[in-house]
Amino acid sequence: MNEAMKETMLKYLEVTAKVAGFSEPKSIAEIIGAIIGTFLSLLGIIFMVLIIYGGFLWMTSAGNEIKVLKAKKTLTQAVIGLIIIMSAYSITYFIFQSLQEATFK
């Protein structure tokens, strides 16, 4: 393979990479942000499944107090878990924003 063909192939590969969204390398902060976003999305899905499960238990309890209590407990724990996760995210976001502002003033 000659040099002209290699250069042509590299140009095509660069164009393909740009179209695919891989034109520039990502920074560590962008990678970590993407991982955190994916993790929070997964937790949101788990929260929705628990809410649906708790609602299903409640609707199918047919007046059985034990099943109603189990459903209430599931719903309560799901909401408490969501509050804890969102609080932790908010605190972390606030701390990192403060550090970034203090560092890059």
ChimeraX commands (.cxc) that place a marker at each C-alpha (Angstrom):
marker #1 position 0.00,0.00,0.00 radius 0.5
marker #1 position 1.45,3.36,-0.97 radius 0.5
marker #1 position 1.46,6.61,1.04 radius 0.5
marker #1 position -1.35,8.23,-0.97 radius 0.5
marker #1 position -3.70,5.35,-0.19 radius 0.5
marker #1 position -2.79,5.47,3.51 radius 0.5
marker #1 position -3.50,9.20,3.66 radius 0.5
marker #1 position -6.82,8.75,1.86 radius 0.5
marker #1 position -7.84,5.98,4.24 radius 0.5
marker #1 position -6.90,8.10,7.25 radius 0.5
marker #1 position -9.02,10.99,5.93 radius 0.5
marker #1 position -12.00,8.68,5.50 radius 0.5
marker #1 position -11.50,7.29,8.99 radius 0.5
marker #1 position -11.36,10.80,10.44 radius 0.5
marker #1 position -14.59,11.75,8.66 radius 0.5
marker #1 position -16.27,8.58,9.89 radius 0.5
marker #1 position -15.09,9.24,13.46 radius 0.5
marker #1 position -16.45,12.81,13.34 radius 0.5
marker #1 position -19.83,11.63,12.05 radius 0.5
marker #1 position -19.97,8.97,14.78 radius 0.5
marker #1 position -19.17,11.58,17.46 radius 0.5
marker #1 position -15.63,10.43,18.20 radius 0.5
marker #1 position -13.87,13.42,16.70 radius 0.5
marker #1 position -12.29,14.70,19.89 radius 0.5
marker #1 position -11.10,12.76,22.92 radius 0.5
marker #1 position -13.25,13.17,26.02 radius 0.5
marker #1 position -11.83,14.57,29.22 radius 0.5
marker #1 position -11.90,12.67,32.49 radius 0.5
marker #1 position -14.64,14.96,33.81 radius 0.5
marker #1 position -16.85,14.26,30.78 radius 0.5
marker #1 position -16.36,10.51,31.15 radius 0.5
marker #1 position -17.17,10.60,34.88 radius 0.5
marker #1 position -20.20,12.80,34.17 radius 0.5
marker #1 position -21.47,10.31,31.61 radius 0.5
marker #1 position -21.00,7.44,34.06 radius 0.5
marker #1 position -22.85,9.33,36.81 radius 0.5
marker #1 position -25.66,10.20,34.38 radius 0.5
marker #1 position -25.99,6.56,33.36 radius 0.5
marker #1 position -25.98,5.45,36.99 radius 0.5
marker #1 position -28.67,7.98,37.91 radius 0.5
marker #1 position -30.77,6.85,34.96 radius 0.5
marker #1 position -30.48,3.26,36.15 radius 0.5
marker #1 position -31.52,4.32,39.66 radius 0.5
marker #1 position -34.50,6.18,38.19 radius 0.5
marker #1 position -35.59,3.02,36.39 radius 0.5
marker #1 position -35.23,1.01,39.61 radius 0.5
marker #1 position -37.29,3.64,41.46 radius 0.5
marker #1 position -40.07,3.46,38.87 radius 0.5
marker #1 position -40.11,-0.35,39.03 radius 0.5
marker #1 position -40.39,-0.23,42.83 radius 0.5
marker #1 position -43.23,2.32,42.65 radius 0.5
marker #1 position -45.10,0.19,40.11 radius 0.5
marker #1 position -44.47,-2.93,42.19 radius 0.5
marker #1 position -45.73,-1.23,45.37 radius 0.5
marker #1 position -48.80,0.06,43.56 radius 0.5
marker #1 position -49.47,-3.38,42.11 radius 0.5
marker #1 position -49.19,-4.95,45.57 radius 0.5
marker #1 position -51.60,-2.39,46.98 radius 0.5
marker #1 position -54.13,-2.78,44.17 radius 0.5
marker #1 position -54.08,-6.58,44.35 radius 0.5
marker #1 position -54.18,-6.78,48.15 radius 0.5
marker #1 position -57.98,-7.15,48.16 radius 0.5
marker #1 position -58.21,-5.67,51.63 radius 0.5
marker #1 position -55.53,-7.93,53.14 radius 0.5
marker #1 position -53.83,-5.65,55.67 radius 0.5
marker #1 position -50.53,-7.53,55.55 radius 0.5
marker #1 position -50.24,-6.98,51.80 radius 0.5
marker #1 position -51.28,-3.34,52.19 radius 0.5
marker #1 position -48.60,-2.81,54.83 radius 0.5
marker #1 position -46.01,-4.48,52.59 radius 0.5
marker #1 position -47.04,-2.22,49.70 radius 0.5
marker #1 position -46.87,0.91,51.88 radius 0.5
marker #1 position -43.46,-0.15,53.17 radius 0.5
marker #1 position -42.19,-0.71,49.60 radius 0.5
marker #1 position -43.49,2.68,48.45 radius 0.5
marker #1 position -42.08,4.46,51.51 radius 0.5
marker #1 position -38.66,2.87,51.14 radius 0.5
marker #1 position -38.55,3.68,47.42 radius 0.5
marker #1 position -39.32,7.35,48.07 radius 0.5
marker #1 position -36.81,7.55,50.94 radius 0.5
marker #1 position -34.16,5.96,48.70 radius 0.5
marker #1 position -34.90,8.49,45.96 radius 0.5
marker #1 position -34.63,11.38,48.44 radius 0.5
marker #1 position -31.28,10.07,49.72 radius 0.5
marker #1 position -29.90,9.65,46.19 radius 0.5
marker #1 position -31.05,13.08,45.04 radius 0.5
marker #1 position -29.69,14.70,48.21 radius 0.5
marker #1 position -26.32,13.03,47.75 radius 0.5
marker #1 position -26.23,14.14,44.11 radius 0.5
marker #1 position -27.17,17.71,45.05 radius 0.5
marker #1 position -24.54,17.93,47.77 radius 0.5
marker #1 position -21.87,16.49,45.48 radius 0.5
marker #1 position -22.83,18.85,42.65 radius 0.5
marker #1 position -22.71,21.84,45.01 radius 0.5
marker #1 position -19.28,20.86,46.36 radius 0.5
marker #1 position -17.77,20.28,42.92 radius 0.5
marker #1 position -19.21,23.56,41.58 radius 0.5
marker #1 position -17.79,25.43,44.58 radius 0.5
marker #1 position -14.39,23.81,44.13 radius 0.5
marker #1 position -14.38,24.57,40.44 radius 0.5
marker #1 position -15.26,28.22,41.01 radius 0.5
marker #1 position -12.61,28.55,43.73 radius 0.5
marker #1 position -9.95,26.85,41.62 radius 0.5
marker #1 position -10.56,28.54,38.26 radius 0.5
marker #1 position -11.28,32.11,39.36 radius 0.5
marker link #1:1,2 radius 0.2
marker link #1:2,3 radius 0.2
marker link #1:3,4 radius 0.2
marker link #1:4,5 radius 0.2
marker link #1:5,6 radius 0.2
marker link #1:6,7 radius 0.2
marker link #1:7,8 radius 0.2
marker link #1:8,9 radius 0.2
marker link #1:9,10 radius 0.2
marker link #1:10,11 radius 0.2
marker link #1:11,12 radius 0.2
marker link #1:12,13 radius 0.2
marker link #1:13,14 radius 0.2
marker link #1:14,15 radius 0.2
marker link #1:15,16 radius 0.2
marker link #1:16,17 radius 0.2
marker link #1:17,18 radius 0.2
marker link #1:18,19 radius 0.2
marker link #1:19,20 radius 0.2
marker link #1:20,21 radius 0.2
marker link #1:21,22 radius 0.2
marker link #1:22,23 radius 0.2
marker link #1:23,24 radius 0.2
marker link #1:24,25 radius 0.2
marker link #1:25,26 radius 0.2
marker link #1:26,27 radius 0.2
marker link #1:27,28 radius 0.2
marker link #1:28,29 radius 0.2
marker link #1:29,30 radius 0.2
marker link #1:30,31 radius 0.2
marker link #1:31,32 radius 0.2
marker link #1:32,33 radius 0.2
marker link #1:33,34 radius 0.2
marker link #1:34,35 radius 0.2
marker link #1:35,36 radius 0.2
marker link #1:36,37 radius 0.2
marker link #1:37,38 radius 0.2
marker link #1:38,39 radius 0.2
marker link #1:39,40 radius 0.2
marker link #1:40,41 radius 0.2
marker link #1:41,42 radius 0.2
marker link #1:42,43 radius 0.2
marker link #1:43,44 radius 0.2
marker link #1:44,45 radius 0.2
marker link #1:45,46 radius 0.2
marker link #1:46,47 radius 0.2
marker link #1:47,48 radius 0.2
marker link #1:48,49 radius 0.2
marker link #1:49,50 radius 0.2
marker link #1:50,51 radius 0.2
marker link #1:51,52 radius 0.2
marker link #1:52,53 radius 0.2
marker link #1:53,54 radius 0.2
marker link #1:54,55 radius 0.2
marker link #1:55,56 radius 0.2
marker link #1:56,57 radius 0.2
marker link #1:57,58 radius 0.2
marker link #1:58,59 radius 0.2
marker link #1:59,60 radius 0.2
marker link #1:60,61 radius 0.2
marker link #1:61,62 radius 0.2
marker link #1:62,63 radius 0.2
marker link #1:63,64 radius 0.2
marker link #1:64,65 radius 0.2
marker link #1:65,66 radius 0.2
marker link #1:66,67 radius 0.2
marker link #1:67,68 radius 0.2
marker link #1:68,69 radius 0.2
marker link #1:69,70 radius 0.2
marker link #1:70,71 radius 0.2
marker link #1:71,72 radius 0.2
marker link #1:72,73 radius 0.2
marker link #1:73,74 radius 0.2
marker link #1:74,75 radius 0.2
marker link #1:75,76 radius 0.2
marker link #1:76,77 radius 0.2
marker link #1:77,78 radius 0.2
marker link #1:78,79 radius 0.2
marker link #1:79,80 radius 0.2
marker link #1:80,81 radius 0.2
marker link #1:81,82 radius 0.2
marker link #1:82,83 radius 0.2
marker link #1:83,84 radius 0.2
marker link #1:84,85 radius 0.2
marker link #1:85,86 radius 0.2
marker link #1:86,87 radius 0.2
marker link #1:87,88 radius 0.2
marker link #1:88,89 radius 0.2
marker link #1:89,90 radius 0.2
marker link #1:90,91 radius 0.2
marker link #1:91,92 radius 0.2
marker link #1:92,93 radius 0.2
marker link #1:93,94 radius 0.2
marker link #1:94,95 radius 0.2
marker link #1:95,96 radius 0.2
marker link #1:96,97 radius 0.2
marker link #1:97,98 radius 0.2
marker link #1:98,99 radius 0.2
marker link #1:99,100 radius 0.2
marker link #1:100,101 radius 0.2
marker link #1:101,102 radius 0.2
marker link #1:102,103 radius 0.2
marker link #1:103,104 radius 0.2
marker link #1:104,105 radius 0.2
view
